[in-house]
Amino acid sequence: MTTEEYLSKPEKYRHQAQVYLKLARHMHRKGNSAAYANYTKKHGEALRKSHIWETRLRQAISSLSCEDEKMTLELKYLQCMTLDEIGEIIGYSRRHVHRILKRGRENLFKR
């Protein structure tokens, strides 16, 4: 698993949960209770996986020593913000935020 795949897991599962919830609502409106139950079960599983990955990622990020790296990794991968949004919050340019993220990802997996 690459670094990017590992870091994007919580967002991936959160997105899956949203899709399943929409499908479950659609099935419920159409009166298909078996499909509704099936999609609701998948929705719960995706949310559970999202929470597990989020917890693992938070623990890994908190082990870093540099505060800038911690903050940018958390904003990028747990809050799903863009580089421009992160730059506005921490007061750096988009390019510098990119450098901090790159350094943070490298340090995250050195341990």
C-alpha positions in Angstrom: 0.0 0.0 0.0 1.4 3.4 -1.0 1.5 6.3 1.4 -1.2 8.2 -0.5 -3.5 5.1 -0.4 -2.9 4.7 3.3 -3.6 8.4 4.0 -6.7 8.5 1.9 -8.5 5.5 3.5 -10.7 7.5 6.0 -11.9 9.8 3.2 -12.6 6.8 0.9 -14.7 5.0 3.4 -16.5 8.1 4.4 -17.4 8.6 0.7 -18.6 5.0 0.4 -20.8 5.5 3.5 -22.4 8.5 1.9 -23.1 6.6 -1.3 -24.6 3.7 0.5 -26.8 5.9 2.5 -28.2 7.6 -0.6 -28.9 4.2 -2.2 -30.5 3.0 1.0 -32.9 6.0 1.1 -33.7 5.4 -2.5 -34.6 1.8 -1.9 -36.6 2.7 1.1 -38.7 5.2 -0.9 -39.3 2.5 -3.6 -40.5 0.0 -0.9 -37.8 -2.5 -1.3 -37.1 -3.4 2.4 -34.6 -6.2 1.7 -32.4 -4.0 -0.4 -32.8 -1.2 2.2 -31.5 -3.5 4.9 -28.6 -4.7 2.7 -27.5 -1.1 1.9 -27.9 0.0 5.5 -25.6 -2.8 6.6 -23.0 -1.7 4.0 -23.3 1.9 5.2 -22.6 0.9 8.8 -19.5 -1.2 7.7 -18.1 1.7 5.7 -18.5 4.1 8.6 -16.9 1.6 11.0 -13.9 1.2 8.6 -13.7 5.0 8.3 -13.5 5.4 12.1 -10.8 2.7 12.4 -8.6 4.2 9.7 -9.2 7.7 11.2 -8.1 6.5 14.6 -4.9 4.9 13.2 -4.1 8.0 11.2 -4.6 10.3 14.1 -2.3 8.2 16.3 0.4 8.1 13.6 0.2 11.9 13.0 0.3 12.7 16.7 3.6 10.8 16.9 5.3 13.4 14.7 7.5 16.0 16.3 7.0 19.0 14.0 3.8 20.9 14.7 3.5 22.2 11.1 3.6 18.7 9.7 1.0 17.5 12.2 -1.3 20.3 11.4 -1.0 20.1 7.6 -1.4 16.3 7.6 -4.5 16.5 9.8 -6.1 19.3 7.8 -5.3 17.5 4.5 -6.2 13.9 5.3 -8.7 14.1 8.2 -10.5 17.4 7.4 -10.2 16.9 3.6 -9.0 20.5 2.9 -7.2 21.7 -0.2 -3.6 23.0 -0.2 -5.0 26.6 -0.7 -7.3 26.3 2.3 -4.5 24.9 4.5 -2.2 27.7 3.4 -4.8 30.3 4.4 -5.2 28.7 7.8 -1.5 28.3 8.7 -0.2 31.3 6.8 2.0 29.7 4.2 1.9 29.6 0.4 0.4 26.6 -1.5 3.8 25.5 -2.5 5.2 25.6 1.0 2.2 23.7 2.3 3.0 21.0 -0.4 6.6 20.8 0.8 5.5 20.5 4.5 3.0 17.7 3.5 5.7 15.9 1.5 8.1 16.1 4.5 5.3 15.0 6.9 4.4 12.0 4.8 8.1 10.9 4.6 8.5 11.3 8.4 5.2 9.5 9.1 6.5 6.3 7.5 10.1 6.4 8.8 9.0 5.1 12.2 
